[in-house]
């Protein structure tokens, strides 16, 4: 995930049974990013939202990325 401002990625790989929060990392290009580690046999979608610490606000909705295995 990437954005133009610092953020914290609030995400799950198991339908919100467990969550992780990862702060973004800045780059020299002015982009903030987070790499999401995906398990080898991941089948559930990755769900996430953003927290924007500079403005102290949540994005307000969730996003989803479907994960498919490679045959």
PDB file of N, CA, C and O in Angstrom:
ATOM      1  N   UNK A   1       0.846  -1.161   0.000  1.00  0.00           N
ATOM      2  CA  UNK A   1       0.000   0.000   0.000  1.00  0.00           C
ATOM      3  C   UNK A   1       0.897   1.232   0.000  1.00  0.00           C
ATOM      4  O   UNK A   1       1.974   1.218   0.596  1.00  0.00           O
ATOM      5  N   UNK A   2       0.467   2.273  -0.652  1.00  0.00           N
ATOM      6  CA  UNK A   2       1.256   3.499  -0.653  1.00  0.00           C
ATOM      7  C   UNK A   2       0.348   4.718  -0.655  1.00  0.00           C
ATOM      8  O   UNK A   2      -0.802   4.661  -1.091  1.00  0.00           O
ATOM      9  N   UNK A   3       0.896   5.825  -0.156  1.00  0.00           N
ATOM     10  CA  UNK A   3       0.151   7.080  -0.086  1.00  0.00           C
ATOM     11  C   UNK A   3       1.144   8.235  -0.045  1.00  0.00           C
ATOM     12  O   UNK A   3       2.347   8.026   0.115  1.00  0.00           O
ATOM     13  N   UNK A   4       0.640   9.435  -0.188  1.00  0.00           N
ATOM     14  CA  UNK A   4       1.482  10.624  -0.190  1.00  0.00           C
ATOM     15  C   UNK A   4       1.692  11.199   1.205  1.00  0.00           C
ATOM     16  O   UNK A   4       2.455  12.152   1.359  1.00  0.00           O
ATOM     17  N   UNK A   5       1.034  10.645   2.230  1.00  0.00           N
ATOM     18  CA  UNK A   5       1.160  11.133   3.604  1.00  0.00           C
ATOM     19  C   UNK A   5       1.377   9.943   4.536  1.00  0.00           C
ATOM     20  O   UNK A   5       1.002   8.820   4.198  1.00  0.00           O
ATOM     21  N   UNK A   6       1.978  10.174   5.706  1.00  0.00           N
ATOM     22  CA  UNK A   6       2.161   9.083   6.661  1.00  0.00           C
ATOM     23  C   UNK A   6       0.819   8.456   7.045  1.00  0.00           C
ATOM     24  O   UNK A   6      -0.193   9.146   7.170  1.00  0.00           O
ATOM     25  N   UNK A   7       0.834   7.143   7.227  1.00  0.00           N
ATOM     26  CA  UNK A   7      -0.379   6.431   7.630  1.00  0.00           C
ATOM     27  C   UNK A   7      -0.021   5.195   8.439  1.00  0.00           C
ATOM     28  O   UNK A   7       1.133   4.769   8.476  1.00  0.00           O
ATOM     29  N   UNK A   8      -1.009   4.640   9.070  1.00  0.00           N
ATOM     30  CA  UNK A   8      -0.877   3.344   9.730  1.00  0.00           C
ATOM     31  C   UNK A   8      -1.871   2.421   9.044  1.00  0.00           C
ATOM     32  O   UNK A   8      -3.059   2.731   8.966  1.00  0.00           O
ATOM     33  N   UNK A   9      -1.390   1.291   8.549  1.00  0.00           N
ATOM     34  CA  UNK A   9      -2.258   0.321   7.895  1.00  0.00           C
ATOM     35  C   UNK A   9      -2.812  -0.627   8.953  1.00  0.00           C
ATOM     36  O   UNK A   9      -2.054  -1.286   9.664  1.00  0.00           O
ATOM     37  N   UNK A  10      -4.124  -0.690   9.050  1.00  0.00           N
ATOM     38  CA  UNK A  10      -4.839  -1.565   9.984  1.00  0.00           C
ATOM     39  C   UNK A  10      -5.429  -2.667   9.125  1.00  0.00           C
ATOM     40  O   UNK A  10      -6.335  -2.412   8.331  1.00  0.00           O
ATOM     41  N   UNK A  11      -4.919  -3.919   9.272  1.00  0.00           N
ATOM     42  CA  UNK A  11      -5.288  -4.933   8.301  1.00  0.00           C
ATOM     43  C   UNK A  11      -5.451  -6.312   8.925  1.00  0.00           C
ATOM     44  O   UNK A  11      -5.014  -6.564  10.047  1.00  0.00           O
ATOM     45  N   UNK A  12      -6.097  -7.204   8.159  1.00  0.00           N
ATOM     46  CA  UNK A  12      -6.316  -8.576   8.582  1.00  0.00           C
ATOM     47  C   UNK A  12      -6.208  -9.510   7.387  1.00  0.00           C
ATOM     48  O   UNK A  12      -6.517  -9.144   6.254  1.00  0.00           O
ATOM     49  N   UNK A  13      -5.759 -10.726   7.674  1.00  0.00           N
ATOM     50  CA  UNK A  13      -5.712 -11.776   6.655  1.00  0.00           C
ATOM     51  C   UNK A  13      -6.706 -12.881   6.972  1.00  0.00           C
ATOM     52  O   UNK A  13      -6.751 -13.898   6.280  1.00  0.00           O
ATOM     53  N   UNK A  14      -7.517 -12.682   8.039  1.00  0.00           N
ATOM     54  CA  UNK A  14      -8.454 -13.733   8.452  1.00  0.00           C
ATOM     55  C   UNK A  14      -9.795 -13.166   8.912  1.00  0.00           C
ATOM     56  O   UNK A  14     -10.305 -13.520   9.975  1.00  0.00           O
ATOM     57  N   UNK A  15     -10.345 -12.290   8.101  1.00  0.00           N
ATOM     58  CA  UNK A  15     -11.700 -11.753   8.344  1.00  0.00           C
ATOM     59  C   UNK A  15     -11.842 -11.061   9.701  1.00  0.00           C
ATOM     60  O   UNK A  15     -12.875 -11.201  10.355  1.00  0.00           O
ATOM     61  N   UNK A  16     -10.822 -10.319  10.132  1.00  0.00           N
ATOM     62  CA  UNK A  16     -10.820  -9.522  11.355  1.00  0.00           C
ATOM     63  C   UNK A  16     -10.755 -10.353  12.638  1.00  0.00           C
ATOM     64  O   UNK A  16     -11.004  -9.824  13.721  1.00  0.00           O
ATOM     65  N   UNK A  17     -10.420 -11.664  12.535  1.00  0.00           N
ATOM     66  CA  UNK A  17     -10.213 -12.458  13.755  1.00  0.00           C
ATOM     67  C   UNK A  17      -8.956 -11.986  14.484  1.00  0.00           C
ATOM     68  O   UNK A  17      -8.903 -11.986  15.714  1.00  0.00           O
ATOM     69  N   UNK A  18      -7.964 -11.590  13.724  1.00  0.00           N
ATOM     70  CA  UNK A  18      -6.737 -11.006  14.268  1.00  0.00           C
ATOM     71  C   UNK A  18      -6.364  -9.847  13.359  1.00  0.00           C
ATOM     72  O   UNK A  18      -6.535  -9.920  12.142  1.00  0.00           O
ATOM     73  N   UNK A  19      -5.859  -8.786  13.950  1.00  0.00           N
ATOM     74  CA  UNK A  19      -5.486  -7.608  13.160  1.00  0.00           C
ATOM     75  C   UNK A  19      -4.037  -7.231  13.420  1.00  0.00           C
ATOM     76  O   UNK A  19      -3.450  -7.587  14.442  1.00  0.00           O
ATOM     77  N   UNK A  20      -3.493  -6.513  12.480  1.00  0.00           N
ATOM     78  CA  UNK A  20      -2.150  -5.980  12.621  1.00  0.00           C
ATOM     79  C   UNK A  20      -2.174  -4.509  12.241  1.00  0.00           C
ATOM     80  O   UNK A  20      -2.957  -4.087  11.390  1.00  0.00           O
ATOM     81  N   UNK A  21      -1.321  -3.749  12.872  1.00  0.00           N
ATOM     82  CA  UNK A  21      -1.139  -2.338  12.548  1.00  0.00           C
ATOM     83  C   UNK A  21       0.318  -2.134  12.177  1.00  0.00           C
ATOM     84  O   UNK A  21       1.218  -2.483  12.941  1.00  0.00           O
ATOM     85  N   UNK A  22       0.546  -1.565  10.998  1.00  0.00           N
ATOM     86  CA  UNK A  22       1.905  -1.330  10.531  1.00  0.00           C
ATOM     87  C   UNK A  22       2.031   0.141  10.138  1.00  0.00           C
ATOM     88  O   UNK A  22       1.273   0.619   9.294  1.00  0.00           O
ATOM     89  N   UNK A  23       2.982   0.868  10.742  1.00  0.00           N
ATOM     90  CA  UNK A  23       3.195   2.262  10.326  1.00  0.00           C
ATOM     91  C   UNK A  23       3.881   2.314   8.962  1.00  0.00           C
ATOM     92  O   UNK A  23       4.692   1.448   8.633  1.00  0.00           O
ATOM     93  N   UNK A  24       3.554   3.323   8.184  1.00  0.00           N
ATOM     94  CA  UNK A  24       4.159   3.479   6.867  1.00  0.00           C
ATOM     95  C   UNK A  24       5.624   3.884   6.984  1.00  0.00           C
ATOM     96  O   UNK A  24       6.072   4.405   8.005  1.00  0.00           O
ATOM     97  N   UNK A  25       6.348   3.627   5.908  1.00  0.00           N
ATOM     98  CA  UNK A  25       7.763   3.973   5.807  1.00  0.00           C
ATOM     99  C   UNK A  25       7.903   5.041   4.730  1.00  0.00           C
ATOM    100  O   UNK A  25       7.401   4.865   3.620  1.00  0.00           O
ATOM    101  N   UNK A  26       8.585   6.156   5.043  1.00  0.00           N
ATOM    102  CA  UNK A  26       8.763   7.199   4.028  1.00  0.00           C
ATOM    103  C   UNK A  26       9.865   6.838   3.035  1.00  0.00           C
ATOM    104  O   UNK A  26      10.767   6.061   3.346  1.00  0.00           O
ATOM    105  N   UNK A  27       9.779   7.411   1.842  1.00  0.00           N
ATOM    106  CA  UNK A  27      10.818   7.243   0.822  1.00  0.00           C
ATOM    107  C   UNK A  27      11.338   8.610   0.401  1.00  0.00           C
ATOM    108  O   UNK A  27      10.732   9.635   0.713  1.00  0.00           O
ATOM    109  N   UNK A  28      12.448   8.624  -0.298  1.00  0.00           N
ATOM    110  CA  UNK A  28      13.024   9.873  -0.811  1.00  0.00           C
ATOM    111  C   UNK A  28      12.149  10.491  -1.892  1.00  0.00           C
ATOM    112  O   UNK A  28      12.318  11.663  -2.230  1.00  0.00           O
ATOM    113  N   UNK A  29      11.214   9.715  -2.441  1.00  0.00           N
ATOM    114  CA  UNK A  29      10.306  10.215  -3.480  1.00  0.00           C
ATOM    115  C   UNK A  29       9.073  10.905  -2.919  1.00  0.00           C
ATOM    116  O   UNK A  29       8.225  11.373  -3.678  1.00  0.00           O
ATOM    117  N   UNK A  30       8.966  10.972  -1.593  1.00  0.00           N
ATOM    118  CA  UNK A  30       7.806  11.606  -0.978  1.00  0.00           C
ATOM    119  C   UNK A  30       6.605  10.688  -0.882  1.00  0.00           C
ATOM    120  O   UNK A  30       5.483  11.151  -0.682  1.00  0.00           O
ATOM    121  N   UNK A  31       6.828   9.392  -1.020  1.00  0.00           N
ATOM    122  CA  UNK A  31       5.759   8.398  -0.917  1.00  0.00           C
ATOM    123  C   UNK A  31       5.959   7.595   0.358  1.00  0.00           C
ATOM    124  O   UNK A  31       7.084   7.238   0.710  1.00  0.00           O
ATOM    125  N   UNK A  32       4.872   7.317   1.037  1.00  0.00           N
ATOM    126  CA  UNK A  32       4.886   6.430   2.202  1.00  0.00           C
ATOM    127  C   UNK A  32       4.359   5.074   1.749  1.00  0.00           C
ATOM    128  O   UNK A  32       3.467   5.008   0.904  1.00  0.00           O
ATOM    129  N   UNK A  33       4.904   3.989   2.304  1.00  0.00           N
ATOM    130  CA  UNK A  33       4.432   2.671   1.891  1.00  0.00           C
ATOM    131  C   UNK A  33       4.442   1.673   3.043  1.00  0.00           C
ATOM    132  O   UNK A  33       5.109   1.870   4.059  1.00  0.00           O
ATOM    133  N   UNK A  34       3.689   0.605   2.856  1.00  0.00           N
ATOM    134  CA  UNK A  34       3.697  -0.559   3.745  1.00  0.00           C
ATOM    135  C   UNK A  34       3.672  -1.795   2.863  1.00  0.00           C
ATOM    136  O   UNK A  34       2.852  -1.903   1.952  1.00  0.00           O
ATOM    137  N   UNK A  35       4.569  -2.718   3.137  1.00  0.00           N
ATOM    138  CA  UNK A  35       4.542  -4.027   2.494  1.00  0.00           C
ATOM    139  C   UNK A  35       3.732  -4.955   3.389  1.00  0.00           C
ATOM    140  O   UNK A  35       4.005  -5.061   4.584  1.00  0.00           O
ATOM    141  N   UNK A  36       2.745  -5.622   2.823  1.00  0.00           N
ATOM    142  CA  UNK A  36       1.896  -6.543   3.576  1.00  0.00           C
ATOM    143  C   UNK A  36       2.405  -7.961   3.349  1.00  0.00           C
ATOM    144  O   UNK A  36       2.392  -8.448   2.219  1.00  0.00           O
ATOM    145  N   UNK A  37       2.852  -8.628   4.411  1.00  0.00           N
ATOM    146  CA  UNK A  37       3.326 -10.003   4.235  1.00  0.00           C
ATOM    147  C   UNK A  37       2.145 -10.955   4.045  1.00  0.00           C
ATOM    148  O   UNK A  37       1.207 -10.954   4.842  1.00  0.00           O
ATOM    149  N   UNK A  38       2.195 -11.752   3.003  1.00  0.00           N
ATOM    150  CA  UNK A  38       1.121 -12.689   2.686  1.00  0.00           C
ATOM    151  C   UNK A  38       1.637 -14.115   2.894  1.00  0.00           C
ATOM    152  O   UNK A  38       2.694 -14.481   2.379  1.00  0.00           O
ATOM    153  N   UNK A  39       0.889 -14.908   3.645  1.00  0.00           N
ATOM    154  CA  UNK A  39       1.267 -16.300   3.875  1.00  0.00           C
ATOM    155  C   UNK A  39       1.222 -17.082   2.560  1.00  0.00           C
ATOM    156  O   UNK A  39       0.426 -16.779   1.671  1.00  0.00           O
ATOM    157  N   UNK A  40       2.074 -18.073   2.456  1.00  0.00           N
ATOM    158  CA  UNK A  40       2.184 -18.873   1.233  1.00  0.00           C
ATOM    159  C   UNK A  40       0.838 -19.468   0.806  1.00  0.00           C
ATOM    160  O   UNK A  40       0.521 -19.469  -0.384  1.00  0.00           O
ATOM    161  N   UNK A  41       0.054 -19.967   1.740  1.00  0.00           N
ATOM    162  CA  UNK A  41      -1.229 -20.601   1.415  1.00  0.00           C
ATOM    163  C   UNK A  41      -2.427 -19.702   1.725  1.00  0.00           C
ATOM    164  O   UNK A  41      -3.527 -20.197   1.973  1.00  0.00           O
ATOM    165  N   UNK A  42      -2.220 -18.401   1.713  1.00  0.00           N
ATOM    166  CA  UNK A  42      -3.299 -17.460   2.009  1.00  0.00           C
ATOM    167  C   UNK A  42      -4.472 -17.655   1.053  1.00  0.00           C
ATOM    168  O   UNK A  42      -4.293 -17.672  -0.164  1.00  0.00           O
ATOM    169  N   UNK A  43      -5.677 -17.801   1.614  1.00  0.00           N
ATOM    170  CA  UNK A  43      -6.873 -17.965   0.780  1.00  0.00           C
ATOM    171  C   UNK A  43      -7.905 -16.870   1.027  1.00  0.00           C
ATOM    172  O   UNK A  43      -8.627 -16.481   0.110  1.00  0.00           O
ATOM    173  N   UNK A  44      -7.978 -16.373   2.251  1.00  0.00           N
ATOM    174  CA  UNK A  44      -8.935 -15.311   2.576  1.00  0.00           C
ATOM    175  C   UNK A  44      -8.445 -13.990   1.988  1.00  0.00           C
ATOM    176  O   UNK A  44      -7.242 -13.799   1.806  1.00  0.00           O
ATOM    177  N   UNK A  45      -9.370 -13.082   1.691  1.00  0.00           N
ATOM    178  CA  UNK A  45      -8.945 -11.767   1.191  1.00  0.00           C
ATOM    179  C   UNK A  45      -8.204 -10.990   2.274  1.00  0.00           C
ATOM    180  O   UNK A  45      -8.390 -11.238   3.466  1.00  0.00           O
ATOM    181  N   UNK A  46      -7.376 -10.062   1.856  1.00  0.00           N
ATOM    182  CA  UNK A  46      -6.722  -9.126   2.765  1.00  0.00           C
ATOM    183  C   UNK A  46      -7.655  -7.928   2.874  1.00  0.00           C
ATOM    184  O   UNK A  46      -7.997  -7.303   1.870  1.00  0.00           O
ATOM    185  N   UNK A  47      -8.059  -7.614   4.088  1.00  0.00           N
ATOM    186  CA  UNK A  47      -8.923  -6.455   4.333  1.00  0.00           C
ATOM    187  C   UNK A  47      -8.122  -5.420   5.113  1.00  0.00           C
ATOM    188  O   UNK A  47      -7.332  -5.767   5.991  1.00  0.00           O
ATOM    189  N   UNK A  48      -8.331  -4.146   4.787  1.00  0.00           N
ATOM    190  CA  UNK A  48      -7.531  -3.114   5.441  1.00  0.00           C
ATOM    191  C   UNK A  48      -8.232  -1.767   5.405  1.00  0.00           C
ATOM    192  O   UNK A  48      -9.166  -1.540   4.636  1.00  0.00           O
ATOM    193  N   UNK A  49      -7.747  -0.887   6.262  1.00  0.00           N
ATOM    194  CA  UNK A  49      -8.141   0.508   6.250  1.00  0.00           C
ATOM    195  C   UNK A  49      -6.933   1.328   6.678  1.00  0.00           C
ATOM    196  O   UNK A  49      -5.924   0.778   7.120  1.00  0.00           O
ATOM    197  N   UNK A  50      -7.039   2.629   6.547  1.00  0.00           N
ATOM    198  CA  UNK A  50      -5.934   3.524   6.869  1.00  0.00           C
ATOM    199  C   UNK A  50      -6.277   4.393   8.070  1.00  0.00           C
ATOM    200  O   UNK A  50      -7.415   4.835   8.228  1.00  0.00           O
ATOM    201  N   UNK A  51      -5.277   4.631   8.915  1.00  0.00           N
ATOM    202  CA  UNK A  51      -5.362   5.664   9.941  1.00  0.00           C
ATOM    203  C   UNK A  51      -4.335   6.723   9.562  1.00  0.00           C
ATOM    204  O   UNK A  51      -3.170   6.417   9.310  1.00  0.00           O
ATOM    205  N   UNK A  52      -4.787   7.971   9.527  1.00  0.00           N
ATOM    206  CA  UNK A  52      -3.938   9.098   9.136  1.00  0.00           C
ATOM    207  C   UNK A  52      -3.524   9.859  10.395  1.00  0.00           C
ATOM    208  O   UNK A  52      -4.311  10.661  10.896  1.00  0.00           O
ATOM    209  N   UNK A  53      -2.313   9.636  10.927  1.00  0.00           N
ATOM    210  CA  UNK A  53      -1.925  10.241  12.210  1.00  0.00           C
ATOM    211  C   UNK A  53      -1.775  11.763  12.176  1.00  0.00           C
ATOM    212  O   UNK A  53      -2.000  12.421  13.191  1.00  0.00           O
ATOM    213  N   UNK A  54      -1.402  12.325  11.041  1.00  0.00           N
ATOM    214  CA  UNK A  54      -1.227  13.779  10.962  1.00  0.00           C
ATOM    215  C   UNK A  54      -2.549  14.499  11.219  1.00  0.00           C
ATOM    216  O   UNK A  54      -2.575  15.551  11.857  1.00  0.00           O
ATOM    217  N   UNK A  55      -3.646  13.929  10.718  1.00  0.00           N
ATOM    218  CA  UNK A  55      -4.970  14.535  10.919  1.00  0.00           C
ATOM    219  C   UNK A  55      -5.803  13.790  11.969  1.00  0.00           C
ATOM    220  O   UNK A  55      -6.948  14.156  12.234  1.00  0.00           O
ATOM    221  N   UNK A  56      -5.215  12.738  12.568  1.00  0.00           N
ATOM    222  CA  UNK A  56      -5.859  11.958  13.632  1.00  0.00           C
ATOM    223  C   UNK A  56      -7.245  11.448  13.204  1.00  0.00           C
ATOM    224  O   UNK A  56      -8.242  11.648  13.898  1.00  0.00           O
ATOM    225  N   UNK A  57      -7.274  10.783  12.039  1.00  0.00           N
ATOM    226  CA  UNK A  57      -8.560  10.278  11.546  1.00  0.00           C
ATOM    227  C   UNK A  57      -8.397   8.938  10.829  1.00  0.00           C
ATOM    228  O   UNK A  57      -7.344   8.630  10.269  1.00  0.00           O
ATOM    229  N   UNK A  58      -9.469   8.157  10.868  1.00  0.00           N
ATOM    230  CA  UNK A  58      -9.558   6.902  10.125  1.00  0.00           C
ATOM    231  C   UNK A  58     -10.086   7.187   8.728  1.00  0.00           C
ATOM    232  O   UNK A  58     -10.778   8.183   8.516  1.00  0.00           O
ATOM    233  N   UNK A  59      -9.770   6.332   7.787  1.00  0.00           N
ATOM    234  CA  UNK A  59     -10.238   6.480   6.405  1.00  0.00           C
ATOM    235  C   UNK A  59     -11.763   6.472   6.334  1.00  0.00           C
ATOM    236  O   UNK A  59     -12.348   7.214   5.545  1.00  0.00           O
ATOM    237  N   UNK A  60     -12.407   5.643   7.146  1.00  0.00           N
ATOM    238  CA  UNK A  60     -13.868   5.646   7.169  1.00  0.00           C
ATOM    239  C   UNK A  60     -14.506   4.477   6.447  1.00  0.00           C
ATOM    240  O   UNK A  60     -15.722   4.299   6.522  1.00  0.00           O
ATOM    241  N   UNK A  61     -13.716   3.675   5.751  1.00  0.00           N
ATOM    242  CA  UNK A  61     -14.244   2.459   5.145  1.00  0.00           C
ATOM    243  C   UNK A  61     -13.100   1.466   4.920  1.00  0.00           C
ATOM    244  O   UNK A  61     -11.926   1.834   4.933  1.00  0.00           O
ATOM    245  N   UNK A  62     -13.470   0.207   4.716  1.00  0.00           N
ATOM    246  CA  UNK A  62     -12.494  -0.857   4.514  1.00  0.00           C
ATOM    247  C   UNK A  62     -12.290  -1.116   3.023  1.00  0.00           C
ATOM    248  O   UNK A  62     -13.159  -0.845   2.195  1.00  0.00           O
ATOM    249  N   UNK A  63     -11.120  -1.645   2.716  1.00  0.00           N
ATOM    250  CA  UNK A  63     -10.766  -2.059   1.365  1.00  0.00           C
ATOM    251  C   UNK A  63     -10.485  -3.555   1.394  1.00  0.00           C
ATOM    252  O   UNK A  63     -10.261  -4.125   2.462  1.00  0.00           O
ATOM    253  N   UNK A  64     -10.494  -4.184   0.243  1.00  0.00           N
ATOM    254  CA  UNK A  64     -10.258  -5.614   0.156  1.00  0.00           C
ATOM    255  C   UNK A  64      -9.419  -5.938  -1.078  1.00  0.00           C
ATOM    256  O   UNK A  64      -9.628  -5.385  -2.158  1.00  0.00           O
ATOM    257  N   UNK A  65      -8.471  -6.843  -0.890  1.00  0.00           N
ATOM    258  CA  UNK A  65      -7.695  -7.389  -2.000  1.00  0.00           C
ATOM    259  C   UNK A  65      -7.849  -8.904  -1.942  1.00  0.00           C
ATOM    260  O   UNK A  65      -7.505  -9.531  -0.939  1.00  0.00           O
ATOM    261  N   UNK A  66      -8.363  -9.484  -3.013  1.00  0.00           N
ATOM    262  CA  UNK A  66      -8.483 -10.942  -3.078  1.00  0.00           C
ATOM    263  C   UNK A  66      -7.132 -11.562  -3.373  1.00  0.00           C
ATOM    264  O   UNK A  66      -6.343 -11.029  -4.153  1.00  0.00           O
ATOM    265  N   UNK A  67      -6.879 -12.695  -2.738  1.00  0.00           N
ATOM    266  CA  UNK A  67      -5.617 -13.401  -2.899  1.00  0.00           C
ATOM    267  C   UNK A  67      -5.900 -14.723  -3.616  1.00  0.00           C
ATOM    268  O   UNK A  67      -6.806 -15.466  -3.240  1.00  0.00           O
ATOM    269  N   UNK A  68      -5.122 -14.994  -4.636  1.00  0.00           N
ATOM    270  CA  UNK A  68      -5.287 -16.245  -5.383  1.00  0.00           C
ATOM    271  C   UNK A  68      -3.924 -16.927  -5.488  1.00  0.00           C
ATOM    272  O   UNK A  68      -2.901 -16.286  -5.728  1.00  0.00           O
ATOM    273  N   UNK A  69      -3.943 -18.226  -5.303  1.00  0.00           N
ATOM    274  CA  UNK A  69      -2.718 -19.001  -5.427  1.00  0.00           C
ATOM    275  C   UNK A  69      -2.281 -19.106  -6.874  1.00  0.00           C
ATOM    276  O   UNK A  69      -3.081 -18.981  -7.801  1.00  0.00           O
ATOM    277  N   UNK A  70      -1.011 -19.335  -7.037  1.00  0.00           N
ATOM    278  CA  UNK A  70      -0.465 -19.514  -8.380  1.00  0.00           C
ATOM    279  C   UNK A  70      -0.248 -21.011  -8.593  1.00  0.00           C
ATOM    280  O   UNK A  70       0.401 -21.681  -7.789  1.00  0.00           O
ATOM    281  N   UNK A  71      -0.789 -21.505  -9.659  1.00  0.00           N
ATOM    282  CA  UNK A  71      -0.662 -22.954  -9.949  1.00  0.00           C
ATOM    283  C   UNK A  71       0.648 -23.271 -10.618  1.00  0.00           C
ATOM    284  O   UNK A  71       0.917 -24.431 -10.929  1.00  0.00           O
TER     285      UNK A  71
END
